[in-house]
Each structure stands twice: as C-alpha cells, then as structure tokens.
C-alpha cells in the first residue's frame, strides 16, 4: 500500500492487476456463494477501491464483469474453459486517460 500512498501524494493514477477478484460484487455467482467456494477466488478489498486506484483488472472467476466499486472501475474479460460462455470479448480495450477516466470498449 506504500505505492498507492505515494501515487496519491504525487497525484498519479493507479492500475492494479490481480488473479483474484478484489470484491465479492465482481463474482456474480450465487451458486459459488451457496457452495461456500467463493473465498477460493475472491478477496474483500472494497475499501481499497478508491482514489487513486482508477482501474482494477482481475481473472480467475470465469465470469466477465465491468462495474464500479466506490471510485474504482473493476473489469474482467474471462475466456474460461472451452465449454463455458464467460462473456469473453476478444476486442476489449480499457484505456486510462490522463484525467483518470476509464472506458471499456469492445472495438
């Protein structure tokens, strides 16, 4: 978290990339929650989803998501197994602009 504090002091934007989802909101599966396996691939970092963290990308859930948690954009573009339809977008782009704006596009 030292890096985030330093970025805050320098008025810089932060992008975080992790294997596990940073928020339970970004998993989107009642089945996993009811089966008690959600903790195997998600963390509870909702309070860390704040300035200067503008974008947090993750994998591992086999569910593509695009949402806001506090002031941070959470995005995941999952391919999953061949037999799954995880919502993968092969042309997805996620630019971060100088002003901190984050847009997700499929072009």
N, C-alpha and C positions, 0 to 999 in steps of 0.2 A: 504493500500500500504506500510505500515511500514514493514510488514512481507516480502514483496518482496525486499525491500531495504536491510533489514537485511540479507536475503538469498544471495543477490548479494555480500554484504560485506564479508560474510562467504564462498563464492564460493560454495553455495549449489544449488541444482536443485529444482524447484517448480512445483507442480501439482495443478491445480485449477479445481474444480468440481462445476458447477452451473446448475440450472434448465434451464435458458435461454441461448440461443446461444450467444457467445461472439462476433460474427462477422456476418454481413449480407451475407458474402461469404458462410457461412456454412448452410444457409437455403435452397438454391437451388430451390426456387419456384417463378416463375414469376407470377403465379396465386395469391399467397398471397400478393405479392408486388402490383400488379394491383388492388387488392381488398382493399388495404390500411390497412390490418390487421397484416402486418409483425411486426410492433412495439409492438404487444402484446406478442411476444415470442423471441425477439432478441434484443441484445444490440450492441453498437458500441464501442468495446474495441480493435480494431485492433492495436492501438498504445501500448496497454498493452501486446500484443502477441510478446514478445521479451525476451531475456535473462534477468533473469534466469528462466523464465517460459518455461518449456520444453514441457508440455502437458496440454491441457485444454479440459476436457470432459464435455458434456452437454446433456440435454434432451429437451423435450417439443416441438420439431419441427415436430415430426412424420416423419423425414427423417434421415436415417443413412448417416453419412458423415465421411470422413477421408481425411484431407488436411493439408497443411501448410499455415499459415498466418505469414509472417515475419519468425522468427526462432522458432515458436511455432507450435506443432502438435495439430490440432483440431480433436477430434474424438467423434462420437456419434453413439451408437448402439441402435436404436429405435425399439421397438416392435409395438407400436401404438395400434389401435383398431383391433379387430378380423377380420374385413372386409378389413383392409388395408394391403398393402405389403410395409413395410417401409425399407426393406433391412436388417432386424434383423439377426444377426449371433450368434447363441446360444453358440458357442465355442470361441467367440472372446476373445483374451488376448492382453493386452497392457503393455508390460514390459518397465520399465525405467531402463537403465543400469547406472552403476557408472559414466561412461564418459558422461552421458547426452543423449545418443542415445535412441530414442523411436521407437519401432517397433510395428505394428499392425498385429496380426496373427489370423487366424481362425482355430486353432487346439487345 
